[in-house]
Amino acid sequence: MPQVESATASEGPTPPQDAWVVEFHRLLPRWESLRDSSKVIIPISISRVNQFDAARLDVEMSAMLKEQLLKVFSLVKPGLLFQYEPELDAFLEFLIWRFSIWVDKPTPGNALMNLRYRDERAAPITGKEGHRR
């Protein structure tokens, strides 16, 4: 009966067991340089008008939510919610904060204005990039 040779035996010698470790150490500096190049901070200048508009949109969004909440409870004892208006405003602001900034998302106004928060302590301050308008 003829014997069949395995395909791996005909391909040549097998690599050493630690070949992947050697290859890893050879490619590690290249990978680290690529990883670090993605951390380049782009100097940007955001107009304060855009920030003000985003804050105004957040206030308007909160007012719309409050109006809807008042409509929902309009049939309950009239004036009940008005005695708790400061607490209601704080709760609505908390909801907007919780479901936007807390989970690393922009507020609704910032999202509409396409603004994102950035840690300025990590950004380099040089020349004109350091000045705000």
N, CA, C and O atoms as a printed pandas DataFrame, in Angstrom:
     atom_number atom_name residue_name chain_id  residue_number  x_coord  y_coord  z_coord
0              1         N          MET        A               1    0.837   -1.159    0.000
1              2        CA          MET        A               1    0.000    0.000    0.000
2              3         C          MET        A               1    0.893    1.237    0.000
3              4         O          MET        A               1    1.781    1.347    0.846
4              5         N          PRO        A               2    0.678    2.180   -0.937
5              6        CA          PRO        A               2    1.528    3.359   -1.004
6              7         C          PRO        A               2    1.221    4.318    0.149
7              8         O          PRO        A               2    0.073    4.454    0.573
8              9         N          GLN        A               3    2.252    4.967    0.637
9             10        CA          GLN        A               3    2.069    5.926    1.734
10            11         C          GLN        A               3    1.933    7.326    1.157
11            12         O          GLN        A               3    2.629    7.697    0.212
12            13         N          VAL        A               4    1.015    8.103    1.747
13            14        CA          VAL        A               4    0.774    9.473    1.312
14            15         C          VAL        A               4    1.535   10.406    2.244
15            16         O          VAL        A               4    1.407   10.324    3.466
16            17         N          GLU        A               5    2.327   11.293    1.651
17            18        CA          GLU        A               5    3.076   12.252    2.463
18            19         C          GLU        A               5    2.168   13.427    2.812
19            20         O          GLU        A               5    1.309   13.814    2.020
20            21         N          SER        A               6    2.361   13.985    3.987
21            22        CA          SER        A               6    1.542   15.140    4.367
22            23         C          SER        A               6    2.010   16.378    3.609
23            24         O          SER        A               6    3.161   16.474    3.182
24            25         N          ALA        A               7    1.082   17.321    3.457
25            26        CA          ALA        A               7    1.382   18.540    2.699
26            27         C          ALA        A               7    2.386   19.417    3.439
27            28         O          ALA        A               7    3.160   20.134    2.804
28            29         N          THR        A               8    2.388   19.374    4.758
29            30        CA          THR        A               8    3.297   20.228    5.511
30            31         C          THR        A               8    4.740   19.777    5.382
31            32         O          THR        A               8    5.656   20.597    5.446
32            33         N          ALA        A               9    4.944   18.514    5.206
33            34        CA          ALA        A               9    6.319   18.016    5.088
34            35         C          ALA        A               9    6.950   18.448    3.782
35            36         O          ALA        A               9    8.169   18.598    3.704
36            37         N          SER        A              10    6.144   18.650    2.760
37            38        CA          SER        A              10    6.703   19.023    1.467
38            39         C          SER        A              10    6.932   20.528    1.342
39            40         O          SER        A              10    7.582   20.970    0.395
40            41         N          GLU        A              11    6.401   21.337    2.294
41            42        CA          GLU        A              11    6.534   22.792    2.206
42            43         C          GLU        A              11    7.879   23.288    2.709
43            44         O          GLU        A              11    8.247   24.424    2.409
44            45         N          GLY        A              12    8.587   22.537    3.416
45            46        CA          GLY        A              12    9.890   22.976    3.892
46            47         C          GLY        A              12    9.976   22.908    5.395
47            48         O          GLY        A              12    9.101   22.348    6.055
48            49         N          PRO        A              13   11.041   23.485    5.939
49            50        CA          PRO        A              13   11.236   23.401    7.385
50            51         C          PRO        A              13   10.211   24.263    8.131
51            52         O          PRO        A              13    9.792   25.309    7.635
52            53         N          THR        A              14    9.823   23.827    9.292
53            54        CA          THR        A              14    8.879   24.607   10.111
54            55         C          THR        A              14    9.636   25.716   10.823
55            56         O          THR        A              14   10.811   25.550   11.149
56            57         N          PRO        A              15    8.975   26.852   11.071
57            58        CA          PRO        A              15    9.645   27.952   11.758
58            59         C          PRO        A              15    9.876   27.601   13.225
59            60         O          PRO        A              15    9.186   26.743   13.774
60            61         N          PRO        A              16   10.837   28.255   13.856
61            62        CA          PRO        A              16   11.084   27.984   15.272
62            63         C          PRO        A              16    9.864   28.373   16.112
63            64         O          PRO        A              16    9.046   29.186   15.682
64            65         N          GLN        A              17    9.746   27.802   17.287
65            66        CA          GLN        A              17    8.589   28.050   18.135
66            67         C          GLN        A              17    8.466   29.508   18.548
67            68         O          GLN        A              17    7.347   30.001   18.692
68            69         N          ASP        A              18    9.550   30.204   18.740
69            70        CA          ASP        A              18    9.495   31.588   19.183
70            71         C          ASP        A              18    9.557   32.579   18.019
71            72         O          ASP        A              18    9.915   33.740   18.221
72            73         N          ALA        A              19    9.222   32.151   16.830
73            74        CA          ALA        A              19    9.266   33.042   15.659
74            75         C          ALA        A              19    8.304   34.206   15.816
75            76         O          ALA        A              19    8.611   35.326   15.408
76            77         N          TRP        A              20    7.150   33.953   16.403
77            78        CA          TRP        A              20    6.189   35.041   16.576
78            79         C          TRP        A              20    6.699   36.081   17.562
79            80         O          TRP        A              20    6.399   37.265   17.410
80            81         N          VAL        A              21    7.465   35.668   18.570
81            82        CA          VAL        A              21    8.018   36.610   19.544
82            83         C          VAL        A              21    9.059   37.499   18.867
83            84         O          VAL        A              21    9.095   38.709   19.090
84            85         N          VAL        A              22    9.901   36.887   18.041
85            86        CA          VAL        A              22   10.921   37.641   17.321
86            87         C          VAL        A              22   10.257   38.640   16.388
87            88         O          VAL        A              22   10.677   39.794   16.314
88            89         N          GLU        A              23    9.228   38.208   15.676
89            90        CA          GLU        A              23    8.513   39.099   14.749
90            91         C          GLU        A              23    7.802   40.214   15.510
91            92         O          GLU        A              23    7.763   41.353   15.047
92            93         N          PHE        A              24    7.247   39.896   16.661
93            94        CA          PHE        A              24    6.581   40.908   17.485
94            95         C          PHE        A              24    7.573   41.993   17.900
95            96         O          PHE        A              24    7.279   43.182   17.774
96            97         N          HIS        A              25    8.740   41.594   18.391
97            98        CA          HIS        A              25    9.746   42.577   18.815
98            99         C          HIS        A              25   10.298   43.371   17.635
99           100         O          HIS        A              25   10.715   44.518   17.797
100          101         N          ARG        A              26   10.301   42.773   16.462
101          102        CA          ARG        A              26   10.770   43.491   15.281
102          103         C          ARG        A              26    9.760   44.568   14.858
103          104         O          ARG        A              26   10.155   45.648   14.417
104          105         N          LEU        A              27    8.473   44.279   14.990
105          106        CA          LEU        A              27    7.434   45.208   14.537
106          107         C          LEU        A              27    6.929   46.154   15.632
107          108         O          LEU        A              27    6.204   47.101   15.325
108          109         N          LEU        A              28    7.287   45.926   16.884
109          110        CA          LEU        A              28    6.801   46.742   17.995
110          111         C          LEU        A              28    7.112   48.233   17.840
111          112         O          LEU        A              28    6.198   49.037   18.028
112          113         N          PRO        A              29    8.335   48.658   17.512
113          114        CA          PRO        A              29    8.586   50.100   17.366
114          115         C          PRO        A              29    7.728   50.731   16.265
115          116         O          PRO        A              29    7.266   51.863   16.407
116          117         N          ARG        A              30    7.525   50.021   15.207
117          118        CA          ARG        A              30    6.709   50.547   14.105
118          119         C          ARG        A              30    5.259   50.722   14.551
119          120         O          ARG        A              30    4.625   51.728   14.232
120          121         N          TRP        A              31    4.738   49.746   15.286
121          122        CA          TRP        A              31    3.372   49.826   15.770
122          123         C          TRP        A              31    3.211   50.977   16.761
123          124         O          TRP        A              31    2.212   51.695   16.715
124          125         N          GLU        A              32    4.191   51.160   17.662
125          126        CA          GLU        A              32    4.114   52.243   18.638
126          127         C          GLU        A              32    4.164   53.604   17.964
127          128         O          GLU        A              32    3.475   54.530   18.393
128          129         N          SER        A              33    4.966   53.740   16.917
129          130        CA          SER        A              33    5.016   55.022   16.223
130          131         C          SER        A              33    3.690   55.316   15.524
131          132         O          SER        A              33    3.261   56.468   15.482
132          133         N          LEU        A              34    3.047   54.308   14.984
133          134        CA          LEU        A              34    1.730   54.505   14.369
134          135         C          LEU        A              34    0.678   54.846   15.417
135          136         O          LEU        A              34   -0.175   55.703   15.188
136          137         N          ARG        A              35    0.737   54.180   16.559
137          138        CA          ARG        A              35   -0.212   54.451   17.640
138          139         C          ARG        A              35   -0.041   55.873   18.158
139          140         O          ARG        A              35   -1.026   56.575   18.390
140          141         N          ASP        A              36    1.205   56.300   18.340
141          142        CA          ASP        A              36    1.455   57.637   18.870
142          143         C          ASP        A              36    1.131   58.725   17.858
143          144         O          ASP        A              36    0.790   59.843   18.245
144          145         N          SER        A              37    1.230   58.423   16.582
145          146        CA          SER        A              37    0.920   59.442   15.571
146          147         C          SER        A              37   -0.556   59.764   15.534
147          148         O          SER        A              37   -0.931   60.839   15.066
148          149         N          SER        A              38   -1.420   58.857   16.018
149          150        CA          SER        A              38   -2.854   59.135   16.038
150          151         C          SER        A              38   -3.234   60.059   17.182
151          152         O          SER        A              38   -4.373   60.524   17.233
152          153         N          LYS        A              39   -2.321   60.340   18.098
153          154        CA          LYS        A              39   -2.592   61.204   19.236
154          155         C          LYS        A              39   -2.205   62.659   18.968
155          156         O          LYS        A              39   -2.162   63.465   19.898
156          157         N          VAL        A              40   -1.930   62.993   17.746
157          158        CA          VAL        A              40   -1.535   64.356   17.416
158          159         C          VAL        A              40   -2.711   65.290   17.683
159          160         O          VAL        A              40   -3.818   65.047   17.202
160          161         N          ILE        A              41   -2.482   66.340   18.437
161          162        CA          ILE        A              41   -3.531   67.286   18.780
162          163         C          ILE        A              41   -3.551   68.391   17.729
163          164         O          ILE        A              41   -2.544   69.057   17.488
164          165         N          ILE        A              42   -4.688   68.568   17.123
165          166        CA          ILE        A              42   -4.837   69.570   16.083
166          167         C          ILE        A              42   -5.265   70.873   16.748
167          168         O          ILE        A              42   -6.292   70.913   17.426
168          169         N          PRO        A              43   -4.496   71.932   16.562
169          170        CA          PRO        A              43   -4.899   73.209   17.159
170          171         C          PRO        A              43   -6.143   73.738   16.454
171          172         O          PRO        A              43   -6.174   73.858   15.229
172          173         N          ILE        A              44   -7.168   74.051   17.247
173          174        CA          ILE        A              44   -8.408   74.559   16.680
174          175         C          ILE        A              44   -8.806   75.829   17.405
175          176         O          ILE        A              44   -8.379   76.080   18.532
176          177         N          SER        A              45   -9.608   76.605   16.758
177          178        CA          SER        A              45  -10.124   77.819   17.349
178          179         C          SER        A              45  -11.638   77.811   17.169
179          180         O          SER        A              45  -12.139   77.799   16.044
180          181         N          ILE        A              46  -12.351   77.819   18.273
181          182        CA          ILE        A              46  -13.805   77.798   18.225
182          183         C          ILE        A              46  -14.310   79.170   18.621
183          184         O          ILE        A              46  -13.930   79.717   19.656
184          185         N          SER        A              47  -15.149   79.701   17.802
185          186        CA          SER        A              47  -15.722   81.009   18.067
186          187         C          SER        A              47  -16.633   80.935   19.288
187          188         O          SER        A              47  -17.385   79.974   19.450
188          189         N          ARG        A              48  -16.564   81.938   20.136
189          190        CA          ARG        A              48  -17.433   81.969   21.313
190          191         C          ARG        A              48  -18.897   82.114   20.911
191          192         O          ARG        A              48  -19.787   81.733   21.672
192          193         N          VAL        A              49  -19.150   82.651   19.748
193          194        CA          VAL        A              49  -20.527   82.761   19.270
194          195         C          VAL        A              49  -21.127   81.369   19.107
195          196         O          VAL        A              49  -22.286   81.147   19.457
196          197         N          ASN        A              50  -20.345   80.435   18.579
197          198        CA          ASN        A              50  -20.829   79.070   18.438
198          199         C          ASN        A              50  -21.101   78.444   19.799
199          200         O          ASN        A              50  -22.090   77.729   19.965
200          201         N          GLN        A              51  -20.244   78.702   20.763
201          202        CA          GLN        A              51  -20.452   78.172   22.102
202          203         C          GLN        A              51  -21.708   78.771   22.733
203          204         O          GLN        A              51  -22.479   78.068   23.387
204          205         N          PHE        A              52  -21.906   80.068   22.533
205          206        CA          PHE        A              52  -23.094   80.742   23.063
206          207         C          PHE        A              52  -24.359   80.192   22.401
207          208         O          PHE        A              52  -25.356   79.947   23.079
208          209         N          ASP        A              53  -24.321   79.999   21.086
209          210        CA          ASP        A              53  -25.472   79.443   20.373
210          211         C          ASP        A              53  -25.794   78.034   20.858
211          212         O          ASP        A              53  -26.964   77.681   21.004
212          213         N          ALA        A              54  -24.772   77.233   21.106
213          214        CA          ALA        A              54  -24.991   75.870   21.606
214          215         C          ALA        A              54  -25.625   75.913   22.993
215          216         O          ALA        A              54  -26.531   75.131   23.280
216          217         N          ALA        A              55  -25.164   76.810   23.849
217          218        CA          ALA        A              55  -25.747   76.939   25.188
218          219         C          ALA        A              55  -27.201   77.395   25.093
219          220         O          ALA        A              55  -28.056   76.928   25.846
220          221         N          ARG        A              56  -27.470   78.306   24.168
221          222        CA          ARG        A              56  -28.851   78.786   23.971
222          223         C          ARG        A              56  -29.749   77.653   23.462
223          224         O          ARG        A              56  -30.899   77.539   23.884
224          225         N          LEU        A              57  -29.238   76.830   22.571
225          226        CA          LEU        A              57  -30.004   75.679   22.088
226          227         C          LEU        A              57  -30.305   74.711   23.229
227          228         O          LEU        A              57  -31.393   74.137   23.280
228          229         N          ASP        A              58  -29.353   74.525   24.142
229          230        CA          ASP        A              58  -29.594   73.665   25.301
230          231         C          ASP        A              58  -30.706   74.226   26.182
231          232         O          ASP        A              58  -31.550   73.474   26.669
232          233         N          VAL        A              59  -30.712   75.528   26.386
233          234        CA          VAL        A              59  -31.767   76.165   27.186
234          235         C          VAL        A              59  -33.120   75.988   26.503
235          236         O          VAL        A              59  -34.115   75.672   27.156
236          237         N          GLU        A              60  -33.153   76.192   25.196
237          238        CA          GLU        A              60  -34.406   76.024   24.458
238          239         C          GLU        A              60  -34.894   74.578   24.515
239          240         O          GLU        A              60  -36.094   74.333   24.638
240          241         N          MET        A              61  -33.973   73.624   24.426
241          242        CA          MET        A              61  -34.339   72.210   24.510
242          243         C          MET        A              61  -34.927   71.902   25.885
243          244         O          MET        A              61  -35.914   71.175   25.994
244          245         N          SER        A              62  -34.323   72.452   26.922
245          246        CA          SER        A              62  -34.835   72.259   28.271
246          247         C          SER        A              62  -36.227   72.869   28.406
247          248         O          SER        A              62  -37.100   72.278   29.042
248          249         N          ALA        A              63  -36.443   74.034   27.823
249          250        CA          ALA        A              63  -37.758   74.686   27.868
250          251         C          ALA        A              63  -38.811   73.859   27.133
251          252         O          ALA        A              63  -39.956   73.774   27.576
252          253         N          MET        A              64  -38.425   73.250   26.009
253          254        CA          MET        A              64  -39.366   72.401   25.286
254          255         C          MET        A              64  -39.743   71.175   26.114
255          256         O          MET        A              64  -40.912   70.791   26.153
256          257         N          LEU        A              65  -38.764   70.558   26.775
257          258        CA          LEU        A              65  -39.051   69.418   27.632
258          259         C          LEU        A              65  -39.953   69.810   28.797
259          260         O          LEU        A              65  -40.859   69.060   29.160
260          261         N          LYS        A              66  -39.712   70.973   29.379
261          262        CA          LYS        A              66  -40.521   71.450   30.490
262          263         C          LYS        A              66  -41.956   71.696   30.039
263          264         O          LYS        A              66  -42.907   71.366   30.746
264          265         N          GLU        A              67  -42.098   72.276   28.861
265          266        CA          GLU        A              67  -43.443   72.536   28.323
266          267         C          GLU        A              67  -44.210   71.229   28.121
267          268         O          GLU        A              67  -45.396   71.147   28.440
268          269         N          GLN        A              68  -43.538   70.220   27.596
269          270        CA          GLN        A              68  -44.190   68.925   27.399
270          271         C          GLN        A              68  -44.567   68.291   28.735
271          272         O          GLN        A              68  -45.639   67.699   28.865
272          273         N          LEU        A              69  -43.697   68.413   29.716
273          274        CA          LEU        A              69  -43.977   67.856   31.036
274          275         C          LEU        A              69  -45.171   68.562   31.680
275          276         O          LEU        A              69  -46.007   67.917   32.313
276          277         N          LEU        A              70  -45.250   69.878   31.521
277          278        CA          LEU        A              70  -46.387   70.625   32.063
278          279         C          LEU        A              70  -47.685   70.204   31.384
279          280         O          LEU        A              70  -48.730   70.142   32.032
280          281         N          LYS        A              71  -47.629   69.913   30.075
281          282        CA          LYS        A              71  -48.829   69.459   29.365
282          283         C          LYS        A              71  -49.272   68.089   29.872
283          284         O          LYS        A              71  -50.468   67.822   29.988
284          285         N          VAL        A              72  -48.306   67.225   30.171
285          286        CA          VAL        A              72  -48.643   65.892   30.669
286          287         C          VAL        A              72  -49.381   65.990   32.007
287          288         O          VAL        A              72  -50.347   65.262   32.239
288          289         N          PHE        A              73  -48.932   66.879   32.876
289          290        CA          PHE        A              73  -49.531   67.013   34.199
290          291         C          PHE        A              73  -50.545   68.151   34.278
291          292         O          PHE        A              73  -50.845   68.624   35.375
292          293         N          SER        A              74  -51.074   68.599   33.154
293          294        CA          SER        A              74  -52.013   69.721   33.163
294          295         C          SER        A              74  -53.346   69.361   33.806
295          296         O          SER        A              74  -54.024   70.244   34.333
296          297         N          LEU        A              75  -53.739   68.104   33.779
297          298        CA          LEU        A              75  -55.014   67.703   34.358
298          299         C          LEU        A              75  -54.925   67.420   35.858
299          300         O          LEU        A              75  -55.944   67.273   36.531
300          301         N          VAL        A              76  -53.707   67.346   36.367
301          302        CA          VAL        A              76  -53.525   67.176   37.802
302          303         C          VAL        A              76  -53.826   68.519   38.453
303          304         O          VAL        A              76  -53.972   69.526   37.759
304          305         N          LYS        A              77  -53.918   68.542   39.728
305          306        CA          LYS        A              77  -54.238   69.766   40.478
306          307         C          LYS        A              77  -53.504   70.978   39.877
307          308         O          LYS        A              77  -52.273   70.998   39.851
308          309         N          PRO        A              78  -54.242   71.979   39.397
309          310        CA          PRO        A              78  -53.607   73.147   38.764
310          311         C          PRO        A              78  -52.642   73.849   39.723
311          312         O          PRO        A              78  -52.942   74.055   40.899
312          313         N          GLY        A              79  -51.492   74.204   39.190
313          314        CA          GLY        A              79  -50.490   74.920   39.975
314          315         C          GLY        A              79  -49.605   74.023   40.817
315          316         O          GLY        A              79  -48.730   74.517   41.527
316          317         N          LEU        A              80  -49.812   72.711   40.755
317          318        CA          LEU        A              80  -49.001   71.804   41.568
318          319         C          LEU        A              80  -47.536   71.839   41.147
319          320         O          LEU        A              80  -46.642   71.891   41.991
320          321         N          LEU        A              81  -47.298   71.810   39.852
321          322        CA          LEU        A              81  -45.909   71.796   39.379
322          323         C          LEU        A              81  -45.226   73.152   39.520
323          324         O          LEU        A              81  -43.998   73.222   39.589
324          325         N          PHE        A              82  -46.013   74.236   39.564
325          326        CA          PHE        A              82  -45.394   75.556   39.645
326          327         C          PHE        A              82  -44.728   75.806   40.994
327          328         O          PHE        A              82  -43.784   76.592   41.084
328          329         N          GLN        A              83  -45.215   75.138   42.048
329          330        CA          GLN        A              83  -44.553   75.331   43.335
330          331         C          GLN        A              83  -43.235   74.567   43.401
331          332         O          GLN        A              83  -42.403   74.833   44.269
332          333         N          TYR        A              84  -43.042   73.611   42.480
333          334        CA          TYR        A              84  -41.790   72.857   42.412
334          335         C          TYR        A              84  -40.992   73.194   41.154
335          336         O          TYR        A              84  -40.200   72.377   40.685
336          337         N          GLU        A              85  -41.194   74.371   40.617
337          338        CA          GLU        A              85  -40.550   74.751   39.357
338          339         C          GLU        A              85  -39.029   74.746   39.422
339          340         O          GLU        A              85  -38.409   74.244   38.484
340          341         N          PRO        A              86  -38.381   75.269   40.463
341          342        CA          PRO        A              86  -36.903   75.211   40.504
342          343         C          PRO        A              86  -36.376   73.774   40.507
343          344         O          PRO        A              86  -35.391   73.459   39.838
344          345         N          GLU        A              87  -37.050   72.907   41.275
345          346        CA          GLU        A              87  -36.636   71.512   41.302
346          347         C          GLU        A              87  -36.856   70.841   39.958
347          348         O          GLU        A              87  -36.038   70.031   39.520
348          349         N          LEU        A              88  -37.958   71.176   39.305
349          350        CA          LEU        A              88  -38.248   70.627   37.977
350          351         C          LEU        A              88  -37.192   71.061   36.968
351          352         O          LEU        A              88  -36.726   70.249   36.169
352          353         N          ASP        A              89  -36.810   72.340   37.000
353          354        CA          ASP        A              89  -35.764   72.836   36.094
354          355         C          ASP        A              89  -34.434   72.124   36.356
355          356         O          ASP        A              89  -33.733   71.734   35.422
356          357         N          ALA        A              90  -34.099   71.962   37.639
357          358        CA          ALA        A              90  -32.848   71.280   37.979
358          359         C          ALA        A              90  -32.885   69.824   37.521
359          360         O          ALA        A              90  -31.878   69.298   37.047
360          361         N          PHE        A              91  -34.037   69.173   37.659
361          362        CA          PHE        A              91  -34.154   67.779   37.235
362          363         C          PHE        A              91  -34.014   67.653   35.717
363          364         O          PHE        A              91  -33.357   66.731   35.234
364          365         N          LEU        A              92  -34.623   68.569   34.963
365          366        CA          LEU        A              92  -34.503   68.517   33.503
366          367         C          LEU        A              92  -33.064   68.784   33.065
367          368         O          LEU        A              92  -32.571   68.143   32.137
368          369         N          GLU        A              93  -32.393   69.721   33.722
369          370        CA          GLU        A              93  -30.988   69.978   33.406
370          371         C          GLU        A              93  -30.129   68.759   33.736
371          372         O          GLU        A              93  -29.190   68.432   33.010
372          373         N          PHE        A              94  -30.466   68.088   34.849
373          374        CA          PHE        A              94  -29.740   66.871   35.211
374          375         C          PHE        A              94  -29.934   65.792   34.147
375          376         O          PHE        A              94  -28.978   65.115   33.770
376          377         N          LEU        A              95  -31.169   65.629   33.661
377          378        CA          LEU        A              95  -31.419   64.614   32.632
378          379         C          LEU        A              95  -30.607   64.887   31.368
379          380         O          LEU        A              95  -30.025   63.974   30.782
380          381         N          ILE        A              96  -30.576   66.149   30.959
381          382        CA          ILE        A              96  -29.793   66.501   29.762
382          383         C          ILE        A              96  -28.317   66.225   30.024
383          384         O          ILE        A              96  -27.634   65.658   29.171
384          385         N          TRP        A              97  -27.822   66.615   31.184
385          386        CA          TRP        A              97  -26.409   66.375   31.523
386          387         C          TRP        A              97  -26.108   64.887   31.597
387          388         O          TRP        A              97  -25.089   64.434   31.075
388          389         N          ARG        A              98  -26.992   64.114   32.248
389          390        CA          ARG        A              98  -26.757   62.681   32.459
390          391         C          ARG        A              98  -26.682   61.910   31.148
391          392         O          ARG        A              98  -25.830   61.037   30.983
392          393         N          PHE        A              99  -27.571   62.232   30.221
393          394        CA          PHE        A              99  -27.621   61.467   28.981
394          395         C          PHE        A              99  -26.787   62.083   27.865
395          396         O          PHE        A              99  -26.874   61.645   26.717
396          397         N          SER        A             100  -25.987   63.083   28.182
397          398        CA          SER        A             100  -25.084   63.641   27.169
398          399         C          SER        A             100  -23.656   63.669   27.702
399          400         O          SER        A             100  -22.853   62.815   27.325
400          401         N          ILE        A             101  -23.324   64.593   28.538
401          402        CA          ILE        A             101  -21.945   64.765   28.996
402          403         C          ILE        A             101  -21.473   63.566   29.815
403          404         O          ILE        A             101  -20.331   63.134   29.665
404          405         N          TRP        A             102  -22.325   63.027   30.669
405          406        CA          TRP        A             102  -21.936   61.905   31.528
406          407         C          TRP        A             102  -21.487   60.702   30.719
407          408         O          TRP        A             102  -20.581   59.985   31.146
408          409         N          VAL        A             103  -22.088   60.459   29.569
409          410        CA          VAL        A             103  -21.743   59.293   28.746
410          411         C          VAL        A             103  -20.841   59.698   27.575
411          412         O          VAL        A             103  -20.860   59.064   26.520
412          413         N          ASP        A             104  -20.057   60.753   27.770
413          414        CA          ASP        A             104  -19.081   61.222   26.781
414          415         C          ASP        A             104  -19.702   61.591   25.441
415          416         O          ASP        A             104  -19.141   61.294   24.387
416          417         N          LYS        A             105  -20.842   62.228   25.485
417          418        CA          LYS        A             105  -21.482   62.735   24.277
418          419         C          LYS        A             105  -21.684   64.233   24.461
419          420         O          LYS        A             105  -21.725   64.713   25.594
420          421         N          PRO        A             106  -21.808   64.970   23.380
421          422        CA          PRO        A             106  -22.063   66.408   23.529
422          423         C          PRO        A             106  -23.511   66.653   23.940
423          424         O          PRO        A             106  -24.379   65.803   23.746
424          425         N          THR        A             107  -23.752   67.821   24.507
425          426        CA          THR        A             107  -25.129   68.201   24.818
426          427         C          THR        A             107  -25.889   68.357   23.500
427          428         O          THR        A             107  -25.259   68.458   22.447
428          429         N          PRO        A             108  -27.211   68.380   23.527
429          430        CA          PRO        A             108  -27.954   68.528   22.264
430          431         C          PRO        A             108  -27.571   69.790   21.485
431          432         O          PRO        A             108  -27.464   69.755   20.259
432          433         N          GLY        A             109  -27.365   70.904   22.195
433          434        CA          GLY        A             109  -26.960   72.134   21.511
434          435         C          GLY        A             109  -25.588   72.006   20.879
435          436         O          GLY        A             109  -25.376   72.457   19.753
436          437         N          ASN        A             110  -24.655   71.394   21.597
437          438        CA          ASN        A             110  -23.315   71.188   21.038
438          439         C          ASN        A             110  -23.355   70.233   19.853
439          440         O          ASN        A             110  -22.618   70.411   18.884
440          441         N          ALA        A             111  -24.207   69.226   19.928
441          442        CA          ALA        A             111  -24.319   68.283   18.810
442          443         C          ALA        A             111  -24.864   68.984   17.568
443          444         O          ALA        A             111  -24.398   68.736   16.456
444          445         N          LEU        A             112  -25.847   69.856   17.759
445          446        CA          LEU        A             112  -26.402   70.586   16.615
446          447         C          LEU        A             112  -25.390   71.567   16.020
447          448         O          LEU        A             112  -25.392   71.815   14.815
448          449         N          MET        A             113  -24.528   72.121   16.874
449          450        CA          MET        A             113  -23.507   73.060   16.397
450          451         C          MET        A             113  -22.208   72.341   16.020
451          452         O          MET        A             113  -21.235   72.980   15.619
452          453         N          ASN        A             114  -22.198   71.014   16.149
453          454        CA          ASN        A             114  -21.032   70.184   15.833
454          455         C          ASN        A             114  -19.811   70.586   16.674
455          456         O          ASN        A             114  -18.702   70.719   16.157
456          457         N          LEU        A             115  -20.040   70.775   17.977
457          458        CA          LEU        A             115  -18.965   71.106   18.915
458          459         C          LEU        A             115  -18.718   69.918   19.825
459          460         O          LEU        A             115  -19.644   69.183   20.167
460          461         N          ARG        A             116  -17.462   69.734   20.216
461          462        CA          ARG        A             116  -17.082   68.653   21.127
462          463         C          ARG        A             116  -16.242   69.249   22.251
463          464         O          ARG        A             116  -15.521   70.229   22.059
464          465         N          TYR        A             117  -16.352   68.636   23.428
465          466        CA          TYR        A             117  -15.504   69.053   24.537
466          467         C          TYR        A             117  -14.106   68.479   24.346
467          468         O          TYR        A             117  -13.942   67.396   23.785
468          469         N          ARG        A             118  -13.097   69.215   24.817
469          470        CA          ARG        A             118  -11.712   68.772   24.707
470          471         C          ARG        A             118  -10.989   69.172   25.974
471          472         O          ARG        A             118  -11.222   70.252   26.516
472          473         N          ASP        A             119  -10.111   68.304   26.448
473          474        CA          ASP        A             119   -9.330   68.584   27.641
474          475         C          ASP        A             119   -8.217   69.557   27.264
475          476         O          ASP        A             119   -7.236   69.173   26.629
476          477         N          GLU        A             120   -8.372   70.799   27.653
477          478        CA          GLU        A             120   -7.398   71.831   27.293
478          479         C          GLU        A             120   -6.068   71.643   28.015
479          480         O          GLU        A             120   -5.049   72.180   27.581
480          481         N          ARG        A             121   -6.066   70.888   29.110
481          482        CA          ARG        A             121   -4.802   70.634   29.801
482          483         C          ARG        A             121   -3.887   69.764   28.954
483          484         O          ARG        A             121   -2.665   69.824   29.092
484          485         N          ALA        A             122   -4.479   68.952   28.073
485          486        CA          ALA        A             122   -3.685   68.064   27.225
486          487         C          ALA        A             122   -3.276   68.736   25.924
487          488         O          ALA        A             122   -2.378   68.250   25.238
488          489         N          ALA        A             123   -3.915   69.840   25.575
489          490        CA          ALA        A             123   -3.628   70.523   24.319
490          491         C          ALA        A             123   -2.454   71.490   24.508
491          492         O          ALA        A             123   -2.400   72.206   25.507
492          493         N          PRO        A             124   -1.531   71.515   23.573
493          494        CA          PRO        A             124   -0.398   72.450   23.697
494          495         C          PRO        A             124   -0.862   73.886   23.444
495          496         O          PRO        A             124   -1.705   74.135   22.582
496          497         N          ILE        A             125   -0.302   74.818   24.202
497          498        CA          ILE        A             125   -0.642   76.229   24.025
498          499         C          ILE        A             125    0.575   76.930   23.451
499          500         O          ILE        A             125    1.572   77.137   24.142
500          501         N          THR        A             126    0.482   77.293   22.177
501          502        CA          THR        A             126    1.583   77.995   21.533
502          503         C          THR        A             126    1.015   79.069   20.627
503          504         O          THR        A             126    0.046   78.842   19.903
504          505         N          GLY        A             127    1.618   80.217   20.672
505          506        CA          GLY        A             127    1.255   81.290   19.755
506          507         C          GLY        A             127   -0.224   81.636   19.757
507          508         O          GLY        A             127   -0.848   81.758   20.811
508          509         N          LYS        A             128   -0.776   81.792   18.558
509          510        CA          LYS        A             128   -2.170   82.210   18.419
510          511         C          LYS        A             128   -3.155   81.127   18.812
511          512         O          LYS        A             128   -4.297   81.434   19.155
512          513         N          GLU        A             129   -2.737   79.850   18.771
513          514        CA          GLU        A             129   -3.666   78.775   19.128
514          515         C          GLU        A             129   -4.082   78.885   20.587
515          516         O          GLU        A             129   -5.154   78.406   20.958
516          517         N          GLY        A             130   -3.260   79.504   21.417
517          518        CA          GLY        A             130   -3.568   79.600   22.831
518          519         C          GLY        A             130   -4.573   80.664   23.150
519          520         O          GLY        A             130   -5.160   80.648   24.232
520          521         N          HIS        A             131   -4.797   81.609   22.229
521          522        CA          HIS        A             131   -5.736   82.697   22.472
522          523         C          HIS        A             131   -7.139   82.285   22.051
523          524         O          HIS        A             131   -7.337   81.643   21.020
524          525         N          ARG        A             132   -8.103   82.670   22.874
525          526        CA          ARG        A             132   -9.494   82.388   22.523
526          527         C          ARG        A             132  -10.113   83.648   21.959
527          528         O          ARG        A             132   -9.734   84.765   22.310
528          529         N          ARG        A             133  -11.047   83.448   21.102
529          530        CA          ARG        A             133  -11.712   84.610   20.490
530          531         C          ARG        A             133  -13.029   84.870   21.159
531          532         O          ARG        A             133  -13.737   85.805   20.786
